[in-house]
Amino acid sequence: MTRIITKKYNCAYCGNELSRHVVTSISSFFNSEDILECKHTFMGIYPKLYFCHNCGYIGEDLSKEPDNKTKEIINSDDYKLFMKIGDRYNPYFQHFLLAITLVKLERYRDAIPHYACSVSEGHHIFLIQTPIYDLLDQRDVDIDIIADNTSNPDALFVNVLITECVKHIDYQNEDNFIVFHASIDALRRTRKLEDALHLIDIAMKKDFSPLEKNLLIEEKELCSKGDIFTAIEVIDIVEL
C-alpha cells in the first residue's frame, strides 16, 4: 500500500510556507535538461515541478536554495511584471513562467511547448491586460493584428514570444513535432505566413506520422487562405 503524506516546508527563496505530497525523494530542476513534457507538469499528487505563488520560484524542490542565475531570473523586471499581472494560481500561467525561465536560460527549444501549453484551449493567463498591449506595442506588432486579437491578447503575446524563439532553432535538425507545430502555428497567427510555409516544407520531409502530416497540410491550407484565427489542437494525438 502506497503511503502519501503532506509535508509543509518553506520556500528557500522567499520563506513562504508551502506544502507538497510526498511519495519519494525529489531532486533539483535546474540541473535537468529534459523538461519538455507539458501535461500535468504543475498538477497531480506528484507533479514534476512546484511553484511558489509568492515569489515565482519554479523547481522540483523549492526547499533548496536557488542558484544565482535562478535568483537573477526571479528578480528580472519582466518576470516581476508577469507575477504582478498574471493568474499565478493558474497552472497554465505557471507553464508560461516556466517558458520565460527556459528562454532566459537560452533553452529556446524547450520553452516552445510550455508557451504553447500556456494558452492551449483558449486559456487566459493574465488578469490585467493593459501591460500586454504595451509589450506588444514595444515589439512593433502590427496594430491590425492586435485589433484582431482583442478577445485574447494573451494568446497573441505568447505566439509573438514563440516566434522570437524560432530564430534560435535549427529546424533542419529538429524532430519534435510539438516544437514544429507550435512554431508554425505561432508564425501563421502573427501573419508571418512565408516563414510558416517554409517550416511546413521542412516538417513535411520529416518522419512524422500520417496524422501529424495531415495537421501540417491543414496548417498549409490555412496559410494559403491567410487565416490567422483558426487554432489546430494537437493534444489528442501527442502524448505530453
C-alpha positions in Angstrom: 0.0 0.0 0.0 1.4 3.4 -1.0 1.6 6.0 1.8 1.2 9.6 0.8 1.8 12.4 3.3 1.5 16.1 3.1 4.7 17.9 4.1 4.9 21.6 4.9 8.1 23.5 4.2 9.3 27.0 3.4 10.3 28.3 0.0 14.1 28.6 0.1 13.9 31.9 -1.7 11.2 34.0 0.0 10.3 31.9 3.1 6.7 31.4 2.0 5.1 28.3 3.6 4.4 25.6 1.0 3.2 22.1 1.1 3.7 19.0 -1.1 2.6 15.4 -1.2 5.5 13.1 -0.5 5.8 9.7 -2.0 9.5 9.5 -2.9 12.5 11.8 -2.8 12.8 14.7 -5.3 15.8 16.4 -6.9 16.7 19.8 -8.3 15.0 21.0 -11.5 17.5 23.5 -12.8 20.2 20.8 -13.4 17.8 18.9 -15.6 17.9 19.3 -19.4 14.8 17.2 -20.3 11.8 19.1 -19.0 9.8 19.0 -22.3 6.6 17.3 -21.3 3.8 19.7 -20.5 0.7 17.9 -19.3 0.3 17.9 -15.5 3.7 19.5 -15.0 2.4 21.5 -12.1 -0.6 19.3 -11.2 -1.4 16.0 -9.6 -0.3 14.1 -6.5 3.3 14.1 -7.6 3.8 17.0 -10.0 7.1 17.2 -12.0 7.5 20.8 -10.8 6.5 23.0 -7.9 5.8 26.7 -7.9 5.9 29.4 -5.2 2.9 31.7 -5.7 4.5 34.3 -3.6 7.9 34.8 -5.4 7.6 32.8 -8.6 10.4 30.2 -7.8 9.9 27.2 -10.0 11.6 23.9 -9.4 11.5 20.2 -8.4 12.4 21.0 -4.8 11.7 24.6 -3.6 13.2 23.8 -0.2 16.6 24.0 -2.0 18.1 27.5 -2.3 18.0 28.6 -6.0 21.3 29.3 -7.7 22.4 32.8 -8.7 21.1 32.5 -12.2 17.6 31.5 -11.0 17.6 34.4 -8.5 18.5 36.7 -11.3 15.6 35.5 -13.4 13.1 35.8 -10.5 14.4 39.4 -9.9 14.3 40.5 -13.5 11.8 43.3 -14.3 9.8 41.3 -16.8 9.4 38.3 -14.5 8.2 40.6 -11.7 5.7 42.2 -14.1 4.3 38.8 -15.1 4.0 37.8 -11.5 2.1 41.0 -10.8 -0.4 40.8 -13.7 -0.6 37.0 -14.1 -3.1 34.5 -12.8 -0.4 33.0 -10.5 -2.6 30.2 -9.2 -3.4 29.0 -12.8 -1.1 26.1 -13.8 -1.3 27.4 -17.4 0.2 30.7 -16.3 2.9 28.6 -14.4 3.7 27.0 -17.8 4.2 30.5 -19.2 6.6 31.4 -16.4 8.5 28.2 -16.9 8.8 29.0 -20.6 10.1 32.5 -19.7 12.7 30.9 -17.4 13.8 28.5 -20.1 14.3 31.3 -22.5 16.4 33.2 -20.0 18.5 30.0 -19.8 18.7 30.1 -23.6 16.8 26.8 -23.9 14.5 28.1 -26.6 13.5 24.7 -28.0 12.4 23.6 -24.5 10.5 26.8 -24.0 8.2 26.5 -27.0 6.0 23.5 -25.8 5.4 25.3 -22.5 4.5 28.6 -24.2 2.0 26.6 -26.4 0.6 24.8 -23.4 0.0 28.1 -21.5 -2.7 29.2 -24.0 -4.0 25.9 -25.2 -7.8 25.6 -25.3 -8.1 29.4 -25.2 -6.9 29.9 -21.6 -6.4 33.4 -20.3 -3.3 33.6 -18.2 -3.2 37.4 -17.4 -5.6 39.1 -15.0 -4.6 42.6 -16.2 -4.4 43.1 -20.0 -3.1 46.7 -20.5 0.6 45.8 -19.9 0.3 43.1 -22.5 -0.8 45.6 -25.1 2.2 47.8 -24.1 4.5 44.8 -24.6 3.0 44.0 -28.0 3.5 47.7 -29.0 7.1 47.5 -27.9 7.6 44.6 -30.2 6.1 46.5 -33.2 3.3 44.0 -33.6 1.0 45.3 -36.4 -1.9 47.3 -35.0 -4.3 45.4 -37.2 -3.1 42.1 -35.7 -3.6 43.5 -32.2 -7.0 44.7 -33.1 -8.0 41.3 -34.4 -6.9 39.7 -31.1 -8.6 41.9 -28.6 -10.7 38.9 -27.3 -7.5 37.1 -26.3 -4.3 39.3 -26.3 -2.7 36.6 -24.0 -2.5 34.1 -26.9 -1.2 36.8 -29.3 1.5 37.8 -26.9 2.5 34.1 -26.3 2.6 33.5 -30.1 4.9 36.5 -30.6 7.2 35.1 -27.9 7.3 31.8 -29.7 8.3 33.5 -32.9 11.2 35.1 -31.1 12.3 31.6 -30.0 12.0 30.4 -33.6 15.0 32.5 -34.6 17.3 30.3 -32.4 16.3 26.8 -33.5 17.8 24.7 -36.2 14.7 23.1 -37.7 16.6 21.1 -40.2 17.9 19.0 -37.3 14.7 19.2 -35.2 12.5 16.1 -34.9 9.9 17.1 -32.2 6.5 17.6 -33.8 5.2 19.8 -31.0 8.1 22.2 -31.5 7.4 22.3 -35.2 3.7 22.7 -34.9 3.7 25.3 -32.2 6.3 27.3 -34.2 4.2 27.1 -37.4 1.0 27.9 -35.7 2.6 31.0 -34.0 4.1 32.2 -37.2 0.7 31.9 -39.0 -1.2 33.5 -36.3 1.2 36.5 -36.2 0.9 36.7 -40.1 4.4 35.6 -40.8 2.9 33.3 -43.4 6.0 32.8 -45.6 8.1 31.8 -42.6 5.3 29.3 -41.6 5.2 27.8 -45.1 9.0 27.4 -45.0 8.8 25.4 -41.8 5.9 23.3 -43.1 8.1 22.4 -46.1 10.9 21.3 -43.8 8.5 19.4 -41.5 6.8 17.5 -44.4 10.2 15.9 -45.1 10.5 14.6 -41.5 9.5 11.1 -40.3 6.3 12.3 -38.7 3.1 10.2 -38.5 0.4 10.4 -41.2 -1.9 12.1 -38.7 0.8 14.7 -37.8 1.4 15.4 -41.5 -2.3 15.8 -42.0 -2.2 18.6 -39.4 0.7 20.2 -41.3 -1.4 20.1 -44.5 -4.2 21.8 -42.6 -1.8 24.5 -41.5 -0.6 25.0 -45.1 -4.2 25.4 -46.2 -4.8 28.0 -43.5 -1.7 29.9 -44.5 -2.9 29.9 -48.1 -6.2 31.4 -47.0 -4.5 33.9 -44.8 -6.4 32.5 -41.8 -4.8 33.7 -38.6 -7.6 32.8 -36.2 -8.2 29.0 -36.6 -6.4 27.0 -33.9 -5.5 23.4 -34.6 -5.1 21.4 -31.4 -2.6 18.6 -31.2 -3.2 17.4 -27.7 -5.2 14.4 -28.7 -2.5 12.9 -30.9 0.6 13.7 -29.0 1.4 12.2 -25.6 2.5 15.1 -23.5 
